[in-house]
Structure formats: C-alpha cells, structure tokens
Amino acid sequence: MKPITWLNASKLNPNVTLDKLEEIATVRKGSNSISFSSFRYIEYIGIIQSQLKFPKTDEEIGQEWVVTKAVNRCLLSNSLNKNDLIEVANEVLADALAKQQDTYHLLTSISVGKAFPVRRIKVAGCVVSFYETSYPKKYKGREEAVHSNYASTHNIEHKNYIKCVVTTKAKYSKSAARKALYALDYIRACFCLMGNPVIEFNSGESFDKPINIIRLGKFHTLHNKLGKALEDELWFEPNFFEHAKVPLSHPDRHRNNLDHFQKKLAASKYSGTIRDSLVRYVRSCDERDSNTCFIKLWGTLESLLSPEQASHEKVVSRGASLYPDKLFHQHALDHLRRFRNKNIHAGEENQRSKIYCFQLHRYYQALMLFQLSNADFFDSVEEVNEFLDLPHDQKRLEQKGKLIEKALNLRHSTSLF
C-alpha cells in the first residue's frame, strides 16, 4: 500500500497550520489528555487533511480520524511538525488497517407496522431483521442508553413502528453505525420510491411533514456482539417526524418491487452507484424543510445525470430525454432549475417549494426506474448518459445510426473506398 504523503510539498508549508494547532493545545502528560482552547481546532484539522494525499483504503478508516489521531500523538510527544506528523499518520493508518472486525447490532425502528412485507434481508454487508412487537431479549440497555443522553425522554419507541435490528461487522463502532443506517436507508428507498405520494398538501402541525412514507425512529442504539448497548454510541434523527399510520396499502406489491430491485442490482456493473443514489434520495426526502429537500433532491438527480461536471443544462436535457414529449419536460425541468438557482443564490424561500419537491421526485422516480430496468444493459452511469444524449428526433437518430454503421464498416474494411 502506498503511504500518506504531503500534496505539493515544495509549495506548501504545513508547519504554519501545525503551529496554530500547538498554540491552542494544552497537553496533560500525566493523563495523556489534550484539550483545545478554541473551536478553530476543527478548522486547522481540516486544513491539514486537505494538504495530505491518502491511498485508497478501507472505507471505514476516515481521513479526518487518521489526521486527528496523528496530531494528538504528536502533541503528546512534543513533535508536531510536518515530518513527524506524516510518519505518525502512516503508523496510525497501518494500525487501523490491521485491526480485526467486530460484530455490532444497531437497534432502531421504521414507520410501518405489521403490514411490512419483509422480515429478514441481506444487503450492503448487513443482515436486517424486523420484529413486530419487541426486540429479542438478548439486546439489553437500549432504554438506559437513551435516557443517559436524554434524561427528559419518556417514550423512546413509537406507535405503529416496527422494530429493526441491523447486524454488521466493522472495525470501529461509528463505522458499524454508518454501514447499518446505509443498509436500512437503502431498504427504505426501495419502498419510498414507489410508495411516496404523488403530491400531498399539509397544514397545521403536519405542515413540515417529510415526503417519505417510511421514516426512521428517533433513536438508534448500537450494541456489541453479545447484545449489550454501548452507552456512548447513540444516534438520533434530527428531522424526526412521527408517522401516525401504517403507510403500505399493498405490502405484497412492495415486496415484489424490492425483489425486482435486488435482482436488477445484482446484474448491474454499477450497482454501487445506483444504491448510493437511492440512499441519497431517501435521505433528501426525510428533510422537513421543503427548500432543503428540494436542493438535496436536485443534487441527487444531478449526481446521476451529470456526475462529471454538475451541468444543470445536461440535467435538464437528459432528464427530459426519458419522455416521448421531451420539449414539455425540458420546460418543466428548466423551471425547476431556475427555482433551484434562485433559491440558492438569492436565499429566497417559496411556499410552493413543497409542490416543486414532489415534481422533482417524479423525475427522480422516472430516472431510477429507467436505470433499474436497464441495469443489465449499460456498463456505467456514463454510458446511460451517452444514450440519453442521443437525438430525440427520429430522422436525426436514423441518420446517426447510418453514420455509426458506416464508421463500423470503415474501421473493419481493408479498403478506404
């Protein structure tokens, strides 16, 4: 494995930032602890991280974590300089890669009851199990872990929510939680993609209700392989909105959709890209603020339709190419593009933004269904976009076909004439 190195070592002087870190650090060598007198510590760590080139490693090992660990070790040994930091950073990375994986269980819930058509599924390196009434007895300490962090919380479970246990292996607890929530969000995305409402108007307490019909419970607790809760490892939903009823009216149909998605992804050469997009989509539609939801959902659409350079014009053109009536959908998507730009650059909010979220949701839904239907045909998302860039007019398309056929004949001909 290649080592961590400094970027542009001849042009940059990392010691400038390392000296800033040392100025605000207080080292207590007796207890091997370090404190910082300013929150600018976070800024300085970010600057150092941006000046380093990391090799491709296990996704569990975060670059920020490596830098933070290396900085702290150097501070404890009074050797915070660019030469020692790079050496220690590589030691930290090597130790992290050598660490063995442990088994973890994430306990949470989702906003469906007995109608949920899945009881156990393997996805993204995790095993997700669902329970109608209570968690298995082996899992202990969930309630105590929540109350130790949120003393005023009374009910940590929710009516009409089904219990979930996500089992995975990871080197670190935070990595285990990220992997578990990713797998659960992918499952939610498969159901929400086809089950979310076409449009919905809410008022009063439900005015900021998220689009997604299936949402996570408020608290997620992490447990070790024996089932004991790790009290310092608690996650919660910042956009939590309790669902009042079971949303799946046709559970068998949703189960068939999930099975179809799984089979298509298994046959795809870029299944990771599709799965990442679905997770990003469902997290966008968890947002209670419709303006934030719109911006995130546009970014999700953009990540598939223009991943190479984030061109809004290509998003509009390629998105419209999914429909026979391309011209109308170009106008509709361009309208959404203009709203997105106005929202970002002028900082304006619009009461119609929730309607636009549902409109954008329909375009994402159409794109994802196209991707899944053709997942075994295309080799990459770039190839999909090449296809969407083809002319929409039949005559132009036929002419392009003739040119391609002629080019193929020329490439394989022994004569130029």
SVG drawing of the C-alpha trace seen along z (x, -y; Angstrom):
<svg xmlns="http://www.w3.org/2000/svg" viewBox="-54 -37 64 50">
<polyline fill="none" stroke="black" stroke-width="0.4" points="0.0,0.0 1.2,-3.5 1.9,-5.8 0.2,-9.0 2.2,-11.9 2.0,-15.7 0.5,-17.3 2.7,-19.9 5.3,-19.6 7.6,-22.1 4.8,-24.8 3.0,-24.3 4.3,-24.6 2.1,-22.6 4.0,-23.8 2.2,-27.1 -1.1,-25.4 0.5,-22.9 2.0,-25.8 -1.5,-27.3 -2.8,-24.0 0.0,-23.9 -0.8,-27.4 -4.3,-26.4 -3.4,-22.9 -3.0,-22.1 -1.3,-18.8 -1.7,-17.0 1.0,-14.3 0.1,-12.8 -3.3,-11.7 -2.3,-11.6 -5.1,-14.0 -5.3,-17.0 -7.7,-20.0 -8.0,-22.9 -8.9,-26.5 -10.7,-27.3 -13.1,-25.5 -10.7,-26.6 -9.1,-23.3 -11.6,-21.8 -10.7,-24.3 -7.0,-23.6 -7.5,-19.8 -9.5,-20.3 -6.7,-22.4 -4.1,-19.7 -6.3,-17.0 -6.7,-18.9 -2.9,-19.1 -2.4,-15.3 -2.7,-12.6 -4.2,-9.4 -4.1,-6.0 -7.3,-4.1 -8.0,-2.1 -10.9,-0.6 -13.8,-3.0 -14.2,-2.5 -11.0,-4.4 -11.8,-8.1 -9.1,-10.6 -10.2,-13.1 -9.9,-10.4 -6.4,-9.5 -5.3,-13.2 -6.8,-13.8 -5.2,-10.7 -1.8,-11.6 -2.0,-15.2 -2.8,-14.1 0.0,-11.6 2.5,-14.2 1.3,-16.7 1.7,-14.2 5.3,-13.5 6.0,-17.3 6.8,-16.6 4.1,-18.3 5.9,-19.1 5.3,-18.1 8.0,-15.3 6.9,-13.6 3.2,-14.1 3.5,-12.2 5.4,-9.4 2.8,-9.1 -0.1,-9.3 1.2,-6.3 1.6,-4.4 -2.0,-5.3 -3.2,-4.1 -1.3,-0.8 -2.6,-0.1 -6.2,-0.8 -5.9,1.5 -4.6,4.3 -7.5,4.1 -9.9,7.0 -13.6,6.5 -16.1,7.0 -19.8,7.7 -22.3,4.9 -26.0,4.6 -27.9,1.4 -31.4,1.2 -34.0,-1.3 -37.5,-1.3 -39.2,-2.4 -42.7,-3.8 -44.6,-0.7 -46.4,1.9 -47.5,5.5 -48.1,4.7 -44.3,4.6 -43.7,7.5 -40.1,8.2 -38.8,10.0 -35.2,10.5 -32.9,9.4 -29.2,9.2 -28.0,6.1 -24.8,4.0 -22.9,6.3 -25.6,6.2 -28.4,8.5 -31.5,6.5 -34.2,8.2 -37.6,6.8 -39.8,7.6 -43.5,6.7 -43.6,6.1 -40.3,6.1 -36.6,6.6 -35.1,10.1 -34.3,10.5 -30.5,10.6 -30.4,6.9 -30.1,5.0 -29.6,1.5 -31.3,-0.4 -33.6,-2.4 -30.9,-3.2 -28.6,-4.3 -31.2,-6.7 -32.1,-8.1 -28.4,-8.6 -28.2,-11.0 -31.7,-12.4 -32.9,-12.4 -36.2,-14.1 -37.2,-11.5 -40.1,-9.3 -41.2,-7.1 -38.3,-6.1 -40.5,-3.8 -43.3,-4.9 -46.8,-3.6 -47.2,-1.8 -43.4,-1.5 -41.8,1.9 -38.6,2.8 -35.3,3.3 -32.0,4.9 -29.2,4.4 -26.2,6.7 -22.9,6.0 -19.2,6.3 -16.8,3.3 -13.5,2.3 -15.0,-0.6 -18.3,-1.3 -19.0,-4.5 -18.3,-2.7 -20.7,0.1 -23.5,-2.5 -22.9,-4.2 -23.0,-0.8 -26.1,0.2 -28.0,-3.0 -26.9,-2.9 -28.4,0.6 -31.6,-0.4 -31.9,-3.6 -31.4,-1.6 -34.3,0.7 -36.5,-2.4 -35.6,-3.9 -36.9,-0.9 -40.2,-1.2 -40.4,-5.0 -39.6,-5.2 -42.8,-3.5 -44.9,-4.3 -44.4,-8.0 -47.4,-10.2 -47.6,-11.9 -48.4,-15.1 -49.6,-16.0 -50.9,-19.1 -50.4,-19.5 -51.3,-22.2 -51.1,-22.9 -48.7,-20.5 -48.2,-18.5 -47.1,-21.5 -43.4,-20.4 -44.2,-16.6 -41.4,-15.0 -42.2,-13.3 -41.1,-9.8 -43.8,-7.4 -41.3,-5.2 -39.1,-7.0 -36.7,-6.0 -37.5,-6.1 -36.0,-8.9 -33.2,-6.9 -30.7,-4.4 -28.7,-2.5 -25.5,-0.4 -24.9,2.9 -21.9,5.2 -21.9,8.8 -23.4,10.0 -26.3,7.5 -25.2,5.0 -25.8,1.4 -22.8,-0.9 -24.0,-3.9 -21.7,-6.4 -22.8,-5.3 -26.2,-6.8 -27.6,-8.3 -30.8,-10.3 -32.9,-11.6 -32.6,-15.4 -35.6,-15.5 -37.7,-13.2 -41.5,-13.4 -43.6,-10.6 -45.9,-8.9 -49.4,-8.4 -50.5,-5.4 -49.2,-2.4 -48.5,-3.7 -48.2,-0.5 -51.6,0.4 -50.3,3.1 -47.4,4.9 -47.1,7.8 -46.6,5.4 -43.9,3.5 -42.2,6.8 -42.2,7.7 -40.7,4.3 -37.9,4.8 -37.1,8.3 -37.1,6.8 -34.7,4.0 -32.4,6.6 -32.2,8.8 -31.6,5.8 -28.8,4.5 -27.2,8.0 -26.9,8.0 -25.6,4.4 -21.9,3.5 -22.5,0.2 -24.8,1.3 -22.9,-0.7 -23.6,-3.9 -27.4,-3.1 -27.5,-2.0 -25.6,-5.2 -28.1,-7.3 -31.1,-5.6 -29.7,-6.2 -29.0,-9.8 -32.6,-10.1 -34.3,-8.8 -32.2,-11.0 -33.2,-14.0 -36.9,-13.2 -36.5,-12.9 -36.0,-16.6 -38.8,-18.5 -37.8,-21.8 -39.1,-21.7 -36.4,-24.1 -33.6,-21.9 -35.4,-18.8 -35.5,-20.4 -31.8,-21.4 -30.7,-17.9 -33.1,-16.1 -31.8,-18.2 -28.3,-17.2 -29.3,-13.6 -30.7,-13.9 -27.6,-15.8 -25.2,-13.1 -26.7,-10.6 -27.4,-12.8 -24.3,-15.0 -21.7,-13.4 -18.7,-14.6 -19.2,-18.4 -22.5,-19.1 -24.0,-20.8 -27.6,-21.9 -28.3,-22.1 -27.4,-18.5 -29.6,-17.5 -32.5,-19.2 -31.8,-17.7 -31.0,-14.2 -33.9,-14.2 -36.3,-15.2 -35.0,-12.5 -36.7,-9.9 -40.1,-11.1 -41.7,-11.0 -42.8,-14.6 -39.2,-15.8 -39.9,-19.5 -42.5,-19.9 -40.3,-18.1 -37.4,-20.3 -39.5,-23.3 -40.6,-21.7 -37.1,-20.8 -35.7,-24.1 -38.4,-25.8 -37.2,-23.6 -33.6,-24.5 -34.4,-28.2 -36.1,-27.8 -33.1,-25.9 -30.7,-28.7 -33.0,-31.4 -33.3,-29.6 -29.5,-29.2 -28.2,-32.5 -30.9,-34.8 -31.6,-32.8 -35.3,-33.0 -37.9,-30.6 -41.1,-29.9 -44.3,-28.4 -44.6,-26.4 -41.3,-24.6 -43.1,-21.6 -45.0,-21.2 -41.8,-21.5 -40.3,-18.8 -43.0,-16.4 -42.5,-17.4 -38.7,-16.7 -39.5,-13.5 -41.4,-12.2 -38.4,-13.0 -36.1,-11.1 -38.5,-8.2 -38.7,-8.0 -34.9,-8.1 -34.3,-5.5 -36.9,-3.1 -35.1,-3.6 -31.7,-2.9 -33.0,0.3 -34.9,1.6 -31.7,1.3 -29.1,2.1 -28.0,5.2 -27.7,3.4 -25.5,0.4 -22.0,0.8 -21.9,-2.5 -23.8,-5.6 -21.7,-7.5 -22.9,-5.1 -26.5,-5.7 -25.9,-9.4 -24.4,-8.9 -27.6,-7.1 -29.8,-10.0 -27.7,-12.4 -28.7,-10.7 -31.0,-12.8 -34.7,-12.7 -35.9,-13.3 -36.4,-10.1 -34.8,-11.3 -31.7,-12.5 -31.5,-9.3 -31.8,-7.2 -29.1,-9.4 -26.8,-8.9 -27.4,-5.2 -26.4,-5.2 -23.2,-7.2 -22.3,-4.7 -22.9,-1.8 -20.7,-3.4 -18.0,-4.0 -18.1,-0.4 -17.7,0.8 -14.8,-1.6 -13.0,-0.5 -13.2,3.1 -12.6,2.6 -9.3,3.4 -10.1,0.7 -10.6,-3.1 -13.1,-3.2"/>
</svg>
